[in-house]
Amino acid sequence: MVLGEGAAIGLFVGGILGWWEIWLNSDLTHRMFWLATQRLAGPMVPGVGWGALASATLALLLGQLARRGRRSLWIGVICLGLVWIAGLAALAFPLRDTAFLLHRFSSHGLTRTVFGSIAAASFLLLAGRSWDALTPARGGLGRLRFVVALLAAASTGLMLMLWVLLPRLSAARAAGRPSIMIVSLDTLRADRLGALGSARPLTPLLDGIATEGMVFEQAMSAAPWTLPSHASLFASLLPFDQIRRWDYNREPPLRQTLLAERLREAGYRTAGFTGGGYVSAQCGFGQGFEIYEDHDEVAEGGPGKIAAAALAWVRAVRRVPFFLFVHTYEPHYPYVHADFANPADAGRLPPVVTYKEIDAIHSGALILSEAERRYVTDLYDGDVAHTDRVIGGLLQTLKREGILDRTLVVVLSDHGEELWDRDP
């Protein structure tokens, strides 16, 4: 019964989290019932496990304290109460963005309701285990709790069946359809691709993919910077048709349906591996993805880990239709790779041009000479070449393994890089 009651609490908490996402995304309004079921089952199944584990741990701990005497038991109950309060405080403040990412897209009232429900459920579990230790005889209340535990066990079985069956049923619904892969090379200029006329051999691997597909020479970005450009890509709406603030720290509700949600509703497996920032889950781009990893490419030394994670995931799901989003900031500053740069052109610039130098250039505090401009441009070209080696290499690997034979691949950029084109 201890495990059953914990499972019931876990089911309740998981159900609250699942319905929170369903409500914010208007899944039922958009008639995306399959996706809503997945979103509900997703947090409920681990909720059962964590709830049962927490309940059993509390029962064992308080049982040991009860054997030492009533005073030790009361001290233990008080200490656990203080730990519970401290845990809630941590979830409400320093861990809020990690534990409750959806709060960024919710009203204060809805967030407080969700948090209050979870706090009440966890308090009920702690109070129940404490009551058992202090008053072992249950009477009629014990029979009621037995019924609750029995219902929780039945619900757990149903959730586990859904959790196991949903991926298989999804694959059956999408059977026969091609997989889809979108590769976004942030800040890549069109004229740096050999397929679009670059004289420098910057992108031989990407050019090789382009020769087997279609090249759109007049494709236009919806916006000149990352957030609205990608938002338009996934929402199929121009920036001024979307209800957004375009502020990393003040995000909109997730009422609009995004591409990943449509594909997941259709039965596709979905994953995204990105450079974070303006395409991070904090900006709402994780909506509809089963897996959405934001990487720090500066700390990781480039997009290598993004490509490796994407490749591992594709290999794991290659037998079913999938939607994969791969994004890198490698062509974006800081400019790192000096493959084409002449050190004699650097002038006052360091070997790696970072945010500090770019901010000084933008503000007018640093006016570059022609040689220094050439140095920055050549560093940019080096970063483009490195992007080709890593991301182009990923595509070539997928091609060799036969995965691209049944995959629609779209390689794009959200915007280019100015590099003094508009200077007099």
Secondary structure, DSSP 4 states (H G I P E B T S, - for coil): -HHHHHHHHHHHHHHHHHHHHHHHTTTTTTT-HHHHHHHHHHHHHHHHHHHHHHHHHHHHHHHHHHHT-HHHHHHHHHHHHHHHHHHHHHHHTTTHHHH-GGGGGS-HHHHHHHHHHHHHHHHHHHHHHHHHHH----THHHHHHHHHHHHHHHHHHHHHHHHHHHHHHHHHHTTTPPEEEEEEETT--GGGSGGGT-SS---HHHHHHHTTS---TT---SSSSHHHHHHHHHHTS-GGGS----BTTBPPP--SPPHHHHHHHTT-EEEEEE--GGGSGGGTTTTT-SEEEE--HHHHTSSHHHHHHHHHHHHHHTTS-EEEEEEE-TTSSSB---SS--GGG-TTS-SSB-HHHHHHHHHTSSPPPHHHHHHHHHHHHHHHHHHIIIIIHHHHHHHHTTGGGGEEEEEE-S----TTTT--
